[in-house]
Amino acid sequence: MDKLSTKTLVLPVLGALIPDGISSATSLLVEFDPEGQWFAVSRTIVALAVKNGLRVAYGATARSREDTIASLTKLGIDVDTAERTGLLRIDDQYTSTLKLDKDNPDSVPVDDKYFRVGSPKIADWSIDQLKSLKGAPGAHSQLLSKWREQSGALAMIDSFSPYLRFNEEKVFLEWMETRNLPLHRKVGRLPILAFSRGVHSEHFYRSLEGMFDGLIEVRVLEHDDESKNMLRIKSLKSQPHDSRWHEIHLKSNGEATLAS
């Protein structure tokens, strides 16, 4: 698999905070308060990206695929059409966190539209990802070929934290650094990968922050005896960005916006 050229993307919601756009070879880490509005933000980014013609692979991990589809539908996305045309992929990574499928550890393509992850064990993913890095056809090459034809796709994981129930932090960090992030870079795909705050070790968070190009924080902060949902880009390597806190506002359909 040849390295694909990168593209400059304007991300919905976050675009106003990154005035020059962002390279598709960039990786963004999200650390969010569990009680906050990260899921509304992430699904708004996905919905608006699809409306703008940006290809998106969304990993439904902390919430079900069905819940994700319902949210995107409220945001005006015809999910079935978007998946059939290859513009959107909503992978079911949630089911695997409910019970380890020992009889089927591999991810399974469903209706040639999305993956259903069979195992939450990182070791079960690593072999196929290594094949992809080396350019050999993996177990899912037919579906993945839709996502290797061009760079500039967005890859979003709503929360990787559920997988830490099944994997040691050290093993997960090694996989992230040697398999997952290099594969995103190789195909020119921009990953936004989220983790819940306060449930993993400080070493785990600090190690992740060193691997990624940027860090986004989504917090619930107290201000004047009132809880406010806030977002900021805490860091972004080698690019100008707005690092101030911005309040998250929600519309009736669940769309998230940032106060200027």
C-alpha positions as CSV (number, residue, x, y, z in Angstrom):
1,M,0.0,0.0,0.0
2,D,1.6,3.2,-1.2
3,K,1.6,6.2,1.0
4,L,-1.1,8.6,0.1
5,S,-0.8,12.4,-0.2
6,T,-2.3,14.4,2.6
7,K,-5.0,17.0,2.4
8,T,-5.9,20.1,4.4
9,L,-9.2,19.7,6.1
10,V,-11.6,22.2,7.7
11,L,-13.2,20.3,10.6
12,P,-16.8,21.1,11.5
13,V,-17.2,22.6,15.0
14,L,-13.4,22.7,15.5
15,G,-12.7,24.6,12.3
16,A,-13.1,28.1,13.8
17,L,-10.4,27.2,16.3
18,I,-7.9,26.1,13.7
19,P,-7.9,29.0,11.2
20,D,-5.5,27.5,8.6
21,G,-7.2,24.1,8.5
22,I,-5.6,20.8,9.6
23,S,-3.6,18.2,7.7
24,S,-5.2,14.8,7.2
25,A,-2.0,13.3,8.6
26,T,-2.6,15.0,12.0
27,S,-3.8,12.9,15.0
28,L,-6.1,14.4,17.6
29,L,-6.5,13.1,21.1
30,V,-9.7,13.9,23.1
31,E,-9.9,13.7,26.9
32,F,-13.5,14.2,28.1
33,D,-15.4,14.3,31.3
34,P,-17.9,11.4,31.3
35,E,-20.8,13.6,32.4
36,G,-20.0,16.2,29.6
37,Q,-21.2,16.7,26.0
38,W,-18.4,15.0,24.1
39,F,-20.8,12.6,22.3
40,A,-23.0,15.5,21.1
41,V,-19.8,17.2,19.8
42,S,-18.4,14.1,18.1
43,R,-21.7,13.3,16.3
44,T,-22.1,16.8,15.2
45,I,-18.6,16.8,13.7
46,V,-19.5,13.5,11.9
47,A,-22.9,14.8,10.6
48,L,-21.6,18.1,9.3
49,A,-18.5,16.4,7.8
50,V,-20.7,14.0,5.9
51,K,-22.9,16.9,4.7
52,N,-19.8,18.6,3.5
53,G,-18.7,15.5,1.5
54,L,-15.9,14.4,3.9
55,R,-15.6,10.6,4.2
56,V,-16.0,9.5,7.9
57,A,-15.4,6.2,9.7
58,Y,-17.1,6.4,13.1
59,G,-16.4,3.8,15.8
60,A,-19.4,3.4,18.0
61,T,-17.7,2.1,21.2
62,A,-19.3,3.7,24.3
63,R,-22.8,3.8,22.7
64,S,-24.5,1.3,20.3
65,R,-24.4,1.6,16.6
66,E,-28.2,2.0,16.7
67,D,-27.9,4.9,19.1
68,T,-25.4,6.6,16.9
69,I,-27.6,6.2,13.8
70,A,-30.6,7.7,15.7
71,S,-28.4,10.7,16.7
72,L,-27.1,11.3,13.2
73,T,-30.6,10.9,11.7
74,K,-31.8,13.7,14.0
75,L,-28.9,15.8,12.7
76,G,-30.2,15.3,9.1
77,I,-28.1,12.4,7.8
78,D,-29.6,9.6,5.7
79,V,-27.3,7.0,7.2
80,D,-28.3,4.1,5.0
81,T,-27.5,6.1,1.8
82,A,-24.3,7.6,3.2
83,E,-23.1,4.1,4.1
84,R,-24.1,2.5,0.8
85,T,-22.2,5.2,-1.1
86,G,-19.1,4.8,1.0
87,L,-19.3,8.3,2.5
88,L,-19.9,7.1,6.0
89,R,-19.1,4.0,8.0
90,I,-20.4,3.4,11.5
91,D,-18.6,0.4,12.9
92,D,-20.1,-1.6,15.8
93,Q,-17.4,-1.6,18.4
94,Y,-19.9,-1.5,21.2
95,T,-21.1,-5.1,21.1
96,S,-17.6,-6.5,21.6
97,T,-17.3,-4.6,24.9
98,L,-20.4,-6.4,26.3
99,K,-19.1,-9.9,25.9
100,L,-15.8,-11.3,24.5
101,D,-16.7,-13.4,21.4
102,K,-14.2,-16.2,21.7
103,D,-15.5,-18.0,18.7
104,N,-15.1,-15.1,16.4
105,P,-12.2,-12.8,17.4
106,D,-12.0,-11.1,14.0
107,S,-13.9,-8.1,12.9
108,V,-16.7,-9.0,10.4
109,P,-17.8,-6.9,7.5
110,V,-21.6,-6.5,7.6
111,D,-23.6,-5.9,4.4
112,D,-20.4,-4.5,2.9
113,K,-21.1,-1.3,4.8
114,Y,-19.5,-1.5,8.2
115,F,-17.5,-3.7,10.6
116,R,-18.8,-5.5,13.7
117,V,-15.8,-6.0,16.0
118,G,-15.7,-9.5,17.4
119,S,-13.1,-9.1,20.1
120,P,-12.1,-6.2,22.4
121,K,-8.6,-7.7,22.7
122,I,-6.0,-5.6,21.0
123,A,-3.9,-8.6,20.2
124,D,-6.8,-9.9,18.0
125,W,-6.6,-6.7,15.9
126,S,-2.9,-6.3,15.7
127,I,-2.0,-9.0,13.1
128,D,-4.4,-7.7,10.4
129,Q,-3.2,-4.1,11.0
130,L,0.4,-5.2,10.6
131,K,-0.5,-6.8,7.3
132,S,-2.1,-3.5,6.2
133,L,1.0,-1.5,7.3
134,K,3.2,-3.9,5.2
135,G,0.9,-3.6,2.2
136,A,-0.4,-7.1,2.3
137,P,-4.2,-7.8,2.0
138,G,-5.8,-8.2,5.4
139,A,-8.9,-10.1,6.3
140,H,-11.1,-7.1,5.4
141,S,-9.5,-5.8,2.3
142,Q,-12.7,-5.6,0.2
143,L,-14.4,-3.2,2.6
144,L,-11.3,-1.3,3.5
145,S,-10.4,-0.7,-0.1
146,K,-13.2,1.9,-0.1
147,W,-11.2,3.8,2.5
148,R,-7.7,3.4,0.9
149,E,-8.5,4.9,-2.5
150,Q,-8.0,8.5,-1.3
151,S,-6.6,10.4,1.6
152,G,-8.5,12.9,3.7
153,A,-11.0,10.7,5.5
154,L,-11.9,11.3,9.1
155,A,-11.7,8.5,11.6
156,M,-13.6,9.1,14.9
157,I,-13.8,6.9,18.0
158,D,-16.4,8.1,20.5
159,S,-14.4,6.5,23.4
160,F,-11.6,4.0,23.6
161,S,-11.9,3.7,27.4
162,P,-14.2,0.7,27.4
163,Y,-11.4,-1.4,25.7
164,L,-9.2,-0.8,28.7
165,R,-11.4,-3.2,30.7
166,F,-9.9,-6.0,28.4
167,N,-6.4,-4.8,27.8
168,E,-3.5,-3.7,30.0
169,E,-2.5,-0.1,29.6
170,K,1.0,-1.0,28.5
171,V,-0.2,-3.3,25.8
172,F,-2.8,-0.7,24.6
173,L,-0.2,2.1,24.4
174,E,2.2,-0.1,22.4
175,W,-0.6,-1.0,20.0
176,M,-1.6,2.7,19.6
177,E,2.0,3.8,18.9
178,T,3.2,1.0,16.6
179,R,0.0,-0.1,14.8
180,N,-3.0,2.2,15.0
181,L,-1.5,5.7,14.6
182,P,1.0,4.6,12.0
183,L,-1.8,3.0,9.9
184,H,-3.8,6.2,10.0
185,R,-0.7,8.2,8.9
186,K,0.1,5.8,6.1
187,V,-3.3,6.2,4.4
188,G,-3.6,9.9,5.1
189,R,-6.6,9.6,7.4
190,L,-7.2,12.0,10.3
191,P,-8.0,10.2,13.6
192,I,-9.9,11.9,16.4
193,L,-9.7,9.3,19.2
194,A,-11.3,9.9,22.6
195,F,-10.7,8.7,26.2
196,S,-12.7,9.3,29.3
197,R,-10.9,11.4,32.0
198,G,-10.2,10.1,35.4
199,V,-10.5,6.4,34.8
200,H,-7.0,5.5,33.7
201,S,-3.6,6.1,35.2
202,E,-1.8,9.5,34.9
203,H,1.0,7.7,33.0
204,F,-1.5,6.4,30.5
205,Y,-2.8,9.9,29.7
206,R,0.7,11.4,29.5
207,S,1.9,8.7,27.2
208,L,-1.0,9.2,24.8
209,E,-0.5,12.9,24.8
210,G,3.1,12.4,23.7
211,M,2.0,10.2,20.7
212,F,-0.7,12.6,19.3
213,D,-0.3,15.9,17.4
214,G,-3.0,17.7,19.3
215,L,-5.1,17.5,22.5
216,I,-8.7,18.5,22.8
217,E,-10.3,18.7,26.3
218,V,-14.1,18.5,26.8
219,R,-14.9,19.4,30.4
220,V,-17.7,20.3,32.8
221,L,-16.5,23.3,34.7
222,E,-18.0,25.3,37.5
223,H,-18.5,29.0,36.9
224,D,-20.6,31.3,39.0
225,D,-22.3,28.4,40.8
226,E,-23.3,26.9,37.4
227,S,-21.9,23.9,35.6
228,K,-20.8,24.7,32.0
229,N,-19.8,22.3,29.3
230,M,-16.6,23.6,27.8
231,L,-14.2,22.6,25.0
232,R,-10.7,23.8,24.2
233,I,-7.8,22.8,22.0
234,K,-5.1,22.6,24.6
235,S,-2.3,21.9,22.2
236,L,-1.7,21.4,18.5
237,K,1.8,20.9,17.3
238,S,3.3,23.3,14.7
239,Q,-0.1,25.0,14.0
240,P,-1.7,28.2,15.1
241,H,-4.9,27.5,17.1
242,D,-7.3,29.1,19.6
243,S,-6.5,27.5,22.9
244,R,-9.2,29.3,24.9
245,W,-12.2,27.6,26.6
246,H,-15.4,27.7,24.6
247,E,-18.8,26.9,25.9
248,I,-20.7,24.1,24.2
249,H,-24.3,24.9,23.3
250,L,-26.8,22.3,22.2
251,K,-29.7,22.8,19.8
252,S,-33.0,20.8,20.1
253,N,-31.8,18.2,17.6
254,G,-28.6,17.5,19.5
255,E,-26.3,19.6,17.3
256,A,-23.4,21.1,19.3
257,T,-22.0,24.6,18.7
258,L,-19.2,26.5,20.3
259,A,-19.7,30.0,21.7
260,S,-17.2,32.5,20.3
